[in-house]
Each structure stands twice: as C-alpha cells, then as structure tokens.
Amino acid sequence: MVENPFTAFIDLVTYDAALRALQQKRLSLISEQNHIQSTLSLLERNTVLAKARSADLRKEVDKLERELHELDAQLSDKQHRLNLVNTPKEYMSLQQEIEILEQNKRNADDALLTLWSAFEQQQEFDQQREKSESIERAVAETKLRELQQILVDLEQEIEKKQRLRVEKEAKTPDAWREKYAMMLTRIENPVVSVENASCSACFYPISQQDLAALMRHKLLECKGCYRILYYL
Ligand SMILES: [Zn+2]
C-alpha cells in the first residue's frame, strides 16, 4: 500500500512532536537528577564540616585539661615546698606564687566548663542534624535510583523512536522533507495545524481561499510566522 504523501508527512510531524516531548522530559529528568545530586553533596559536606568542628572543640577541651593537670602538679609541688621553707620571706614569696597558680586554675576551670558545655551542645546539635539529614539522604537516594531507572527506560524509548523515524521520514516527499528538515534547524515546530481558521502557533487568521486549499491537503506557509500550515 502506498501511503498518501500528505498523511505520511503529517504523521512524521506528529511523531516528531511526541519525540520532542520525550526529549524534553529527558532534559527535565536530568536536571532533577542533578539537583538531587547536589543536595546529596551538600549533605555530605555538612557532615564533614560538622565532624571537623567537633574534632576542633575536642582538641581544645583536651588541651585545657592538660593545662589544668599541669597547674595541679605545680600547685601540689609548691604546697609541698611550703612545709620545707626556712625563712618568712621564702614563705611569703611561695604563698604568692600559690595564689597566682590558684587564680590561674580557677580561670582554667571556668574556661573548661564553658568549653565542655559548648562541646556537648555541639554534639547534641550534630546528632539531631545527622538524624534529620540521614532521613533526607535516604529519601534523596531512593528518588535518585528511581529517576535513573526512568531515564534508562526513557533513553531506550527515544532511541527506538529515532530508529523508527527514519522509516517514517523515507515515506515523505523529498521536497517537503527537505524544507521541513531545514526549518527544523531553526525552530522546533515548523509545521503546525490550522485550528479555528487560524495558525495554531501564532493565531494568524487564514483566508477562506487558503482554507479551501488547505482542505485539499495543500501545505501553505503561515503569513504570520512562516511555519508550514496543514489542515486535517
Ligand atoms: Zn503562524
């Protein structure tokens, strides 16, 4: 059966519109996929930063604790020496050193307390954050896997449609096909239907005379947007 050239051409145009819709869907899925991937990297970076912050605070706590131990050792050494001094001058001087050390120790104790409380708050905050982020991560990972599967299927469908397109294209008259191919390089829908006696792309009205010709399956150029018009 030899297909009517008009029907074959319109069939190709309609087919292309469906193919284009699939390609657009593919692009939007890819952009969704990229968005999820950047969310996941952001979560990953947050975790790394939080761990580093915690480790830094822990280091400060450890350092201050070492300083306190050192102060304790110095104090007990000086208090021990207090019993061994021979002169009141020596005693006074040692007593003064002890007072300074005690003041330093009180300061260090206060600082340690503040630091511990900051460290604990940080830990608690991190635990909460980690909990909510792990839910967020799991949701994102599931969504990403689903998207990847949909994309694989979609790409197969597009590939199959592109192979079938070659056959459809071969059935169309050379002159129309060439003009269509050329216009396709500039505009994505160069062939549009006439709806309600006007171009369905730019709504330019079609004259009665042109409508009559279109009804006889002639292809005309739209006077508004220069697309090829057809009437079904
Ligand atoms: Zn138009």
py3Dmol code that shows the C-alpha trace and the ligand (Angstrom):
import py3Dmol

protein = """\
ATOM      1  CA  MET A   1       0.000   0.000   0.000  1.00  0.00           C
ATOM      2  CA  VAL A   2       1.411   3.386  -0.996  1.00  0.00           C
ATOM      3  CA  GLU A   3       0.754   5.884   1.723  1.00  0.00           C
ATOM      4  CA  ASN A   4      -0.715   9.232   0.851  1.00  0.00           C
ATOM      5  CA  PRO A   5       2.246  11.703   0.917  1.00  0.00           C
ATOM      6  CA  PHE A   6       0.243  14.239   2.908  1.00  0.00           C
ATOM      7  CA  THR A   7      -0.689  11.658   5.548  1.00  0.00           C
ATOM      8  CA  ALA A   8       2.898  10.390   5.689  1.00  0.00           C
ATOM      9  CA  PHE A   9       4.222  13.921   6.166  1.00  0.00           C
ATOM     10  CA  ILE A  10       1.731  14.847   8.894  1.00  0.00           C
ATOM     11  CA  ASP A  11       2.415  11.509  10.530  1.00  0.00           C
ATOM     12  CA  LEU A  12       6.129  12.417  10.654  1.00  0.00           C
ATOM     13  CA  VAL A  13       5.402  15.871  12.086  1.00  0.00           C
ATOM     14  CA  THR A  14       3.140  14.417  14.791  1.00  0.00           C
ATOM     15  CA  TYR A  15       5.712  11.747  15.517  1.00  0.00           C
ATOM     16  CA  ASP A  16       8.388  14.420  15.927  1.00  0.00           C
ATOM     17  CA  ALA A  17       6.220  16.344  18.360  1.00  0.00           C
ATOM     18  CA  ALA A  18       5.897  13.209  20.510  1.00  0.00           C
ATOM     19  CA  LEU A  19       9.630  12.575  20.228  1.00  0.00           C
ATOM     20  CA  ARG A  20      10.350  16.166  21.215  1.00  0.00           C
ATOM     21  CA  ALA A  21       8.111  15.816  24.262  1.00  0.00           C
ATOM     22  CA  LEU A  22      10.104  12.743  25.306  1.00  0.00           C
ATOM     23  CA  GLN A  23      13.385  14.605  24.810  1.00  0.00           C
ATOM     24  CA  GLN A  24      12.122  17.493  26.905  1.00  0.00           C
ATOM     25  CA  LYS A  25      11.015  15.090  29.593  1.00  0.00           C
ATOM     26  CA  ARG A  26      14.502  13.568  29.474  1.00  0.00           C
ATOM     27  CA  LEU A  27      16.092  17.006  29.957  1.00  0.00           C
ATOM     28  CA  SER A  28      13.866  17.838  32.898  1.00  0.00           C
ATOM     29  CA  LEU A  29      14.634  14.454  34.496  1.00  0.00           C
ATOM     30  CA  ILE A  30      18.360  15.096  34.045  1.00  0.00           C
ATOM     31  CA  SER A  31      18.025  18.478  35.676  1.00  0.00           C
ATOM     32  CA  GLU A  32      16.076  16.906  38.550  1.00  0.00           C
ATOM     33  CA  GLN A  33      18.808  14.284  38.841  1.00  0.00           C
ATOM     34  CA  ASN A  34      21.500  16.999  39.016  1.00  0.00           C
ATOM     35  CA  HIS A  35      19.523  18.817  41.663  1.00  0.00           C
ATOM     36  CA  ILE A  36      19.304  15.687  43.839  1.00  0.00           C
ATOM     37  CA  GLN A  37      22.999  15.002  43.343  1.00  0.00           C
ATOM     38  CA  SER A  38      23.908  18.485  44.520  1.00  0.00           C
ATOM     39  CA  THR A  39      21.625  18.080  47.553  1.00  0.00           C
ATOM     40  CA  LEU A  40      23.477  14.866  48.389  1.00  0.00           C
ATOM     41  CA  SER A  41      26.890  16.525  48.029  1.00  0.00           C
ATOM     42  CA  LEU A  42      25.731  19.366  50.245  1.00  0.00           C
ATOM     43  CA  LEU A  43      24.648  16.889  52.938  1.00  0.00           C
ATOM     44  CA  GLU A  44      27.978  15.129  52.633  1.00  0.00           C
ATOM     45  CA  ARG A  45      29.857  18.414  53.000  1.00  0.00           C
ATOM     46  CA  ASN A  46      27.776  19.371  56.060  1.00  0.00           C
ATOM     47  CA  THR A  47      28.726  16.115  57.736  1.00  0.00           C
ATOM     48  CA  VAL A  48      32.426  16.592  57.009  1.00  0.00           C
ATOM     49  CA  LEU A  49      32.335  20.169  58.346  1.00  0.00           C
ATOM     50  CA  ALA A  50      30.435  19.152  61.486  1.00  0.00           C
ATOM     51  CA  LYS A  51      32.947  16.392  62.211  1.00  0.00           C
ATOM     52  CA  ALA A  52      35.807  18.851  61.793  1.00  0.00           C
ATOM     53  CA  ARG A  53      34.121  21.351  64.149  1.00  0.00           C
ATOM     54  CA  SER A  54      33.587  18.662  66.752  1.00  0.00           C
ATOM     55  CA  ALA A  55      37.167  17.457  66.462  1.00  0.00           C
ATOM     56  CA  ASP A  56      38.461  21.035  66.894  1.00  0.00           C
ATOM     57  CA  LEU A  57      36.384  21.574  70.034  1.00  0.00           C
ATOM     58  CA  ARG A  58      37.500  18.220  71.419  1.00  0.00           C
ATOM     59  CA  LYS A  59      41.134  19.213  70.837  1.00  0.00           C
ATOM     60  CA  GLU A  60      40.616  22.474  72.745  1.00  0.00           C
ATOM     61  CA  VAL A  61      38.993  20.599  75.625  1.00  0.00           C
ATOM     62  CA  ASP A  62      41.903  18.150  75.758  1.00  0.00           C
ATOM     63  CA  LYS A  63      44.434  20.956  75.671  1.00  0.00           C
ATOM     64  CA  LEU A  64      42.754  22.804  78.528  1.00  0.00           C
ATOM     65  CA  GLU A  65      42.518  19.610  80.563  1.00  0.00           C
ATOM     66  CA  ARG A  66      46.249  19.067  80.125  1.00  0.00           C
ATOM     67  CA  GLU A  67      46.903  22.631  81.267  1.00  0.00           C
ATOM     68  CA  LEU A  68      44.782  22.040  84.358  1.00  0.00           C
ATOM     69  CA  HIS A  69      46.698  18.890  85.223  1.00  0.00           C
ATOM     70  CA  GLU A  70      49.901  20.831  84.817  1.00  0.00           C
ATOM     71  CA  LEU A  71      48.610  23.578  87.155  1.00  0.00           C
ATOM     72  CA  ASP A  72      47.555  20.943  89.703  1.00  0.00           C
ATOM     73  CA  ALA A  73      51.008  19.407  89.619  1.00  0.00           C
ATOM     74  CA  GLN A  74      52.674  22.804  90.095  1.00  0.00           C
ATOM     75  CA  LEU A  75      50.323  23.656  92.967  1.00  0.00           C
ATOM     76  CA  SER A  76      50.896  20.449  94.853  1.00  0.00           C
ATOM     77  CA  ASP A  77      54.640  20.828  94.340  1.00  0.00           C
ATOM     78  CA  LYS A  78      54.592  24.360  95.749  1.00  0.00           C
ATOM     79  CA  GLN A  79      52.310  23.402  98.638  1.00  0.00           C
ATOM     80  CA  HIS A  80      54.707  20.619  99.483  1.00  0.00           C
ATOM     81  CA  ARG A  81      57.638  23.066  99.412  1.00  0.00           C
ATOM     82  CA  LEU A  82      55.725  25.418 101.745  1.00  0.00           C
ATOM     83  CA  ASN A  83      56.445  22.955 104.572  1.00  0.00           C
ATOM     84  CA  LEU A  84      60.141  22.968 103.851  1.00  0.00           C
ATOM     85  CA  VAL A  85      60.942  26.703 103.708  1.00  0.00           C
ATOM     86  CA  ASN A  86      63.226  28.237 106.318  1.00  0.00           C
ATOM     87  CA  THR A  87      62.515  31.967 106.191  1.00  0.00           C
ATOM     88  CA  PRO A  88      59.307  34.019 106.332  1.00  0.00           C
ATOM     89  CA  LYS A  89      60.422  35.773 103.113  1.00  0.00           C
ATOM     90  CA  GLU A  90      60.628  32.482 101.277  1.00  0.00           C
ATOM     91  CA  TYR A  91      57.266  31.505 102.751  1.00  0.00           C
ATOM     92  CA  MET A  92      55.620  34.765 101.592  1.00  0.00           C
ATOM     93  CA  SER A  93      57.045  34.505  98.146  1.00  0.00           C
ATOM     94  CA  LEU A  94      55.900  30.879  97.754  1.00  0.00           C
ATOM     95  CA  GLN A  95      52.495  31.787  99.139  1.00  0.00           C
ATOM     96  CA  GLN A  96      52.173  34.488  96.479  1.00  0.00           C
ATOM     97  CA  GLU A  97      53.095  32.035  93.712  1.00  0.00           C
ATOM     98  CA  ILE A  98      50.487  29.628  95.053  1.00  0.00           C
ATOM     99  CA  GLU A  99      47.819  32.337  94.985  1.00  0.00           C
ATOM    100  CA  ILE A 100      48.637  33.169  91.368  1.00  0.00           C
ATOM    101  CA  LEU A 101      48.522  29.482  90.430  1.00  0.00           C
ATOM    102  CA  GLU A 102      45.190  29.085  92.208  1.00  0.00           C
ATOM    103  CA  GLN A 103      43.769  32.050  90.319  1.00  0.00           C
ATOM    104  CA  ASN A 104      45.034  30.578  87.048  1.00  0.00           C
ATOM    105  CA  LYS A 105      43.451  27.274  87.960  1.00  0.00           C
ATOM    106  CA  ARG A 106      40.075  28.899  88.669  1.00  0.00           C
ATOM    107  CA  ASN A 107      40.229  30.669  85.306  1.00  0.00           C
ATOM    108  CA  ALA A 108      41.132  27.462  83.541  1.00  0.00           C
ATOM    109  CA  ASP A 109      38.320  25.623  85.343  1.00  0.00           C
ATOM    110  CA  ASP A 110      35.795  28.224  84.206  1.00  0.00           C
ATOM    111  CA  ALA A 111      37.089  28.106  80.649  1.00  0.00           C
ATOM    112  CA  LEU A 112      36.934  24.320  80.654  1.00  0.00           C
ATOM    113  CA  LEU A 113      33.366  24.351  81.903  1.00  0.00           C
ATOM    114  CA  THR A 114      32.311  26.753  79.147  1.00  0.00           C
ATOM    115  CA  LEU A 115      34.147  24.721  76.547  1.00  0.00           C
ATOM    116  CA  TRP A 116      32.637  21.437  77.729  1.00  0.00           C
ATOM    117  CA  SER A 117      29.190  22.866  77.586  1.00  0.00           C
ATOM    118  CA  ALA A 118      29.834  24.166  74.042  1.00  0.00           C
ATOM    119  CA  PHE A 119      31.221  20.777  73.067  1.00  0.00           C
ATOM    120  CA  GLU A 120      28.196  18.943  74.457  1.00  0.00           C
ATOM    121  CA  GLN A 121      25.795  21.333  72.771  1.00  0.00           C
ATOM    122  CA  GLN A 122      27.637  20.833  69.527  1.00  0.00           C
ATOM    123  CA  GLN A 123      27.445  17.055  69.933  1.00  0.00           C
ATOM    124  CA  GLU A 124      23.720  17.195  70.606  1.00  0.00           C
ATOM    125  CA  PHE A 125      23.132  19.535  67.691  1.00  0.00           C
ATOM    126  CA  ASP A 126      25.177  17.289  65.405  1.00  0.00           C
ATOM    127  CA  GLN A 127      23.233  14.213  66.478  1.00  0.00           C
ATOM    128  CA  GLN A 128      19.932  15.920  65.690  1.00  0.00           C
ATOM    129  CA  ARG A 129      21.259  17.188  62.390  1.00  0.00           C
ATOM    130  CA  GLU A 130      22.683  13.789  61.498  1.00  0.00           C
ATOM    131  CA  LYS A 131      19.319  12.168  62.261  1.00  0.00           C
ATOM    132  CA  SER A 132      17.298  14.516  60.063  1.00  0.00           C
ATOM    133  CA  GLU A 133      19.952  14.525  57.356  1.00  0.00           C
ATOM    134  CA  SER A 134      20.096  10.754  57.222  1.00  0.00           C
ATOM    135  CA  ILE A 135      16.345  10.697  56.531  1.00  0.00           C
ATOM    136  CA  GLU A 136      16.804  13.390  53.890  1.00  0.00           C
ATOM    137  CA  ARG A 137      19.691  11.456  52.389  1.00  0.00           C
ATOM    138  CA  ALA A 138      17.729   8.195  52.246  1.00  0.00           C
ATOM    139  CA  VAL A 139      14.801   9.920  50.535  1.00  0.00           C
ATOM    140  CA  ALA A 140      17.136  11.586  48.018  1.00  0.00           C
ATOM    141  CA  GLU A 141      18.974   8.348  47.288  1.00  0.00           C
ATOM    142  CA  THR A 142      15.733   6.448  46.687  1.00  0.00           C
ATOM    143  CA  LYS A 143      14.473   9.208  44.415  1.00  0.00           C
ATOM    144  CA  LEU A 144      17.782   9.222  42.546  1.00  0.00           C
ATOM    145  CA  ARG A 145      17.627   5.466  41.928  1.00  0.00           C
ATOM    146  CA  GLU A 146      14.046   5.766  40.666  1.00  0.00           C
ATOM    147  CA  LEU A 147      14.995   8.637  38.385  1.00  0.00           C
ATOM    148  CA  GLN A 148      17.966   6.751  36.993  1.00  0.00           C
ATOM    149  CA  GLN A 149      15.734   3.800  36.094  1.00  0.00           C
ATOM    150  CA  ILE A 150      13.141   6.059  34.467  1.00  0.00           C
ATOM    151  CA  LEU A 151      15.918   7.740  32.490  1.00  0.00           C
ATOM    152  CA  VAL A 152      17.322   4.430  31.259  1.00  0.00           C
ATOM    153  CA  ASP A 153      13.859   3.395  30.039  1.00  0.00           C
ATOM    154  CA  LEU A 154      13.222   6.777  28.501  1.00  0.00           C
ATOM    155  CA  GLU A 155      16.514   6.784  26.626  1.00  0.00           C
ATOM    156  CA  GLN A 156      15.717   3.371  25.207  1.00  0.00           C
ATOM    157  CA  GLU A 157      12.314   4.613  24.115  1.00  0.00           C
ATOM    158  CA  ILE A 158      13.826   7.701  22.472  1.00  0.00           C
ATOM    159  CA  GLU A 159      16.431   5.600  20.695  1.00  0.00           C
ATOM    160  CA  LYS A 160      13.738   3.227  19.415  1.00  0.00           C
ATOM    161  CA  LYS A 161      11.593   6.117  18.240  1.00  0.00           C
ATOM    162  CA  GLN A 162      14.566   7.702  16.478  1.00  0.00           C
ATOM    163  CA  ARG A 163      15.189   4.459  14.580  1.00  0.00           C
ATOM    164  CA  LEU A 164      11.518   4.252  13.554  1.00  0.00           C
ATOM    165  CA  ARG A 165      11.598   7.875  12.492  1.00  0.00           C
ATOM    166  CA  VAL A 166      13.989   7.033   9.652  1.00  0.00           C
ATOM    167  CA  GLU A 167      11.310   4.799   8.123  1.00  0.00           C
ATOM    168  CA  LYS A 168       8.632   7.426   8.525  1.00  0.00           C
ATOM    169  CA  GLU A 169      10.840  10.085   7.006  1.00  0.00           C
ATOM    170  CA  ALA A 170      11.556   7.909   3.972  1.00  0.00           C
ATOM    171  CA  LYS A 171       7.843   7.847   3.136  1.00  0.00           C
ATOM    172  CA  THR A 172       7.542  11.628   2.851  1.00  0.00           C
ATOM    173  CA  PRO A 173       8.014  13.538  -0.422  1.00  0.00           C
ATOM    174  CA  ASP A 174      11.577  14.819  -0.903  1.00  0.00           C
ATOM    175  CA  ALA A 175      10.662  18.487  -1.324  1.00  0.00           C
ATOM    176  CA  TRP A 176       8.589  18.633   1.882  1.00  0.00           C
ATOM    177  CA  ARG A 177      11.087  16.621   3.810  1.00  0.00           C
ATOM    178  CA  GLU A 178      13.955  18.901   2.828  1.00  0.00           C
ATOM    179  CA  LYS A 179      12.084  22.070   3.641  1.00  0.00           C
ATOM    180  CA  TYR A 180      10.937  20.583   6.937  1.00  0.00           C
ATOM    181  CA  ALA A 181      14.488  19.452   7.839  1.00  0.00           C
ATOM    182  CA  MET A 182      15.858  22.894   7.054  1.00  0.00           C
ATOM    183  CA  MET A 183      13.200  24.647   9.133  1.00  0.00           C
ATOM    184  CA  LEU A 184      13.759  22.199  12.000  1.00  0.00           C
ATOM    185  CA  THR A 185      17.281  23.562  12.406  1.00  0.00           C
ATOM    186  CA  ARG A 186      15.828  26.971  13.291  1.00  0.00           C
ATOM    187  CA  ILE A 187      12.538  26.215  15.001  1.00  0.00           C
ATOM    188  CA  GLU A 188      11.324  23.149  16.864  1.00  0.00           C
ATOM    189  CA  ASN A 189       7.779  23.020  15.456  1.00  0.00           C
ATOM    190  CA  PRO A 190       7.921  24.309  11.878  1.00  0.00           C
ATOM    191  CA  VAL A 191       4.753  22.529  10.773  1.00  0.00           C
ATOM    192  CA  VAL A 192       1.562  23.297  12.646  1.00  0.00           C
ATOM    193  CA  SER A 193      -2.121  22.589  12.209  1.00  0.00           C
ATOM    194  CA  VAL A 194      -4.842  25.090  11.432  1.00  0.00           C
ATOM    195  CA  GLU A 195      -7.318  25.401  14.282  1.00  0.00           C
ATOM    196  CA  ASN A 196     -10.443  27.564  14.198  1.00  0.00           C
ATOM    197  CA  ALA A 197      -9.374  29.064  10.883  1.00  0.00           C
ATOM    198  CA  SER A 198      -6.078  30.350  12.257  1.00  0.00           C
ATOM    199  CA  CYS A 199      -2.481  29.238  12.690  1.00  0.00           C
ATOM    200  CA  SER A 200      -2.258  27.199  15.900  1.00  0.00           C
ATOM    201  CA  ALA A 201       1.194  28.636  16.651  1.00  0.00           C
ATOM    202  CA  CYS A 202       0.739  32.389  16.117  1.00  0.00           C
ATOM    203  CA  PHE A 203      -3.063  32.566  15.687  1.00  0.00           C
ATOM    204  CA  TYR A 204      -2.774  34.447  12.406  1.00  0.00           C
ATOM    205  CA  PRO A 205      -6.176  34.150  10.670  1.00  0.00           C
ATOM    206  CA  ILE A 206      -6.377  32.127   7.447  1.00  0.00           C
ATOM    207  CA  SER A 207      -8.344  33.451   4.480  1.00  0.00           C
ATOM    208  CA  GLN A 208     -11.304  31.468   3.099  1.00  0.00           C
ATOM    209  CA  GLN A 209      -9.379  30.858  -0.092  1.00  0.00           C
ATOM    210  CA  ASP A 210      -6.354  29.460   1.769  1.00  0.00           C
ATOM    211  CA  LEU A 211      -8.619  27.363   3.967  1.00  0.00           C
ATOM    212  CA  ALA A 212     -10.152  25.791   0.887  1.00  0.00           C
ATOM    213  CA  ALA A 213      -6.680  24.960  -0.445  1.00  0.00           C
ATOM    214  CA  LEU A 214      -5.619  23.557   2.955  1.00  0.00           C
ATOM    215  CA  MET A 215      -8.702  21.343   2.982  1.00  0.00           C
ATOM    216  CA  ARG A 216      -7.497  19.852  -0.283  1.00  0.00           C
ATOM    217  CA  HIS A 217      -4.338  18.868   1.639  1.00  0.00           C
ATOM    218  CA  LYS A 218      -2.175  21.560   0.201  1.00  0.00           C
ATOM    219  CA  LEU A 219       0.563  22.825   2.504  1.00  0.00           C
ATOM    220  CA  LEU A 220       0.733  26.604   2.895  1.00  0.00           C
ATOM    221  CA  GLU A 221       3.042  28.978   4.654  1.00  0.00           C
ATOM    222  CA  CYS A 222       1.589  30.974   7.560  1.00  0.00           C
ATOM    223  CA  LYS A 223       1.628  34.691   6.754  1.00  0.00           C
ATOM    224  CA  GLY A 224       2.203  35.491  10.410  1.00  0.00           C
ATOM    225  CA  CYS A 225       5.028  33.164  11.499  1.00  0.00           C
ATOM    226  CA  TYR A 226       6.067  31.484   8.207  1.00  0.00           C
ATOM    227  CA  ARG A 227       5.523  27.987   9.570  1.00  0.00           C
ATOM    228  CA  ILE A 228       4.055  25.354   7.250  1.00  0.00           C
ATOM    229  CA  LEU A 229       0.331  25.001   7.815  1.00  0.00           C
ATOM    230  CA  TYR A 230      -1.781  21.906   7.319  1.00  0.00           C
ATOM    231  CA  TYR A 231      -5.405  21.109   7.864  1.00  0.00           C
ATOM    232  CA  LEU A 232      -6.697  17.732   8.957  1.00  0.00           C
TER     233      LEU A 232
END
"""
ligand_1 = """\
1
ZN
Zn 1.587 31.266 12.260
"""
view = py3Dmol.view(width=600, height=400)
view.addModel(protein, "pdb")
view.setStyle({"model": 0}, {"cartoon": {"style": "trace"}})
view.addModel(ligand_1, "xyz")
view.setStyle({"model": 1}, {"stick": {}})
view.zoomTo()
view.show()
